[in-house]
Amino acid sequence: MNRRTSQVSSTLRAAVQEVISRGLADPRIRGLITITEVTMSDDLQQATLRVSIYPEERQELTFHGLQAAAAHIRREAGELMAIKRMPALQFRLDGSLKRQAKVLGALAQAADEHEAAPPAPPQAEPDPPASEPAP
């Protein structure tokens, strides 16, 4: 990724996040929506945005709402950016945060179980062999 692509993707991420955080009129788009990654094509005409959506129960509905509102989000974000041609937006679900949360939850649970377990009784050290008297 060259410098220009990196700059545009960073600015696009901030602009789209701003548009989403302001709120959209679509009632399907609710919950915590986070843009985790932006991938740009080399010609800057396509942008793939990976999004994480919470709560999980509304994830599919919210994702479909985002896809339907992509043109509106593109226009609103374009007004916030100083760019000649705004790239087309494609949204993709990002499950990496959910996987990380599950792993961290499992680790925390294992740590809690380890702390809650009663301590093992200290093992008595075997007596050293008695030295036998010389005959």
N, C-alpha and C positions, 0 to 999 in steps of 0.2 A: 504494500500500500504506500503510495507516494504521499508527499506532504499535503498536496492539494486535496486528495481524496480523504486523508485523515482530518483535515480542517473541516471539510464539508460534512463528513459524517458526524463529527463532534458537534458542530453547530446545528445540524439537523436533529440530532438526538435531543438537544436542549430545547429546540423550538417545538418539536412534536410533544415532548413531555409537558411543556408549558401549555400547549393547546389542550391536551388531555386533562391536565390538572385544573384548568379553568372550568371544565365541564362541557359536555356535549348534550344536545337536546334529545338524543336517542335514549329512551328509557332502558334499553338493553345494556348500555355501557355504565356499569356501576362497579364499585369495589376499588381495591388498590391495584392500579395498573402501573407497572414499572417497565421502562424500556431498558433491557439488559445489554443489548448489542445492536450496532448498526453496521451493515455490510453494504458497501457501495460497489457498483460496477465500475470498470475502468473508465468508461466514458461519462460517468456521473448521471446517467439517465435512469437508473434503477437503484432503489434503496430497499434492502430487506431489513426490517426492524423486528428483532426478537423481543417479545413481551412476556412478562410474567404477570399473572392475574390471580388475585385473591379476593374473595374466598373461592375455594375450589368448586363449590356448588354452582356458582354463576360463571365459571370460566368459559364454557362453551358458548353460552348466550352472549357474554361480553365480547368474546373473540369475533363472533359473527357480526356484532354491532360495529366493532372496529373496522372490519373488512368493508362493511357497507358505507362507513363514514370516511374511508380512505381519501376520497377526492376532496371532501370538505376539510379534513385535517391537512391535506397537502396545500390547499389554498390558504388556510389560516397560518400554517407554518411558513409558507412562502412570503407572507406579509411581514413576518418577524425576521426573516433572513435577507441579507443583501446578496442575492444570487440571481444570475441571469435566467437560468432554466432550472426550475424546481424538478427534482427527480420524482418518478412515479414511486409510490409507496406500496410495499407488500409487507403484510404482517405475518409473523410466524410465532407459534407458541414456544416458549422456552421453559423446559421442565428442569433445567439444571438447578435452579434455586430450590425447587421442591425436593429434588434428590439430596441436595446438601442439607436441607432442613431435616429430612428423615435420618440421614447419617448422624448429624449432630444430636438429634433426639435419641437415637439408639445409644450413642456414646454417653450421653447424660444419664440415661436410664441405667446403663451398665455401671457407671460411677456411683449412682445412688444405691444400687444393689450391693456394690462392693463396700460402701460405707455402712450400710445397714446390717451387713452380715456380722454376727458376733465374732469377736476376735478369737483366733485359734489359741487354745491354752499353750503356754510355753512348754516345750518339750524338755524334760529333765535330761541333763547331760549325764551320760554314763559315768559312773565312778571310775577314776583311773585305777588300773590294776595295782593292787597292793604290792609293795616291794617285798619280796621274800627275803627273810633273814639269811645271811650267809651261813653255811654249815660249819 
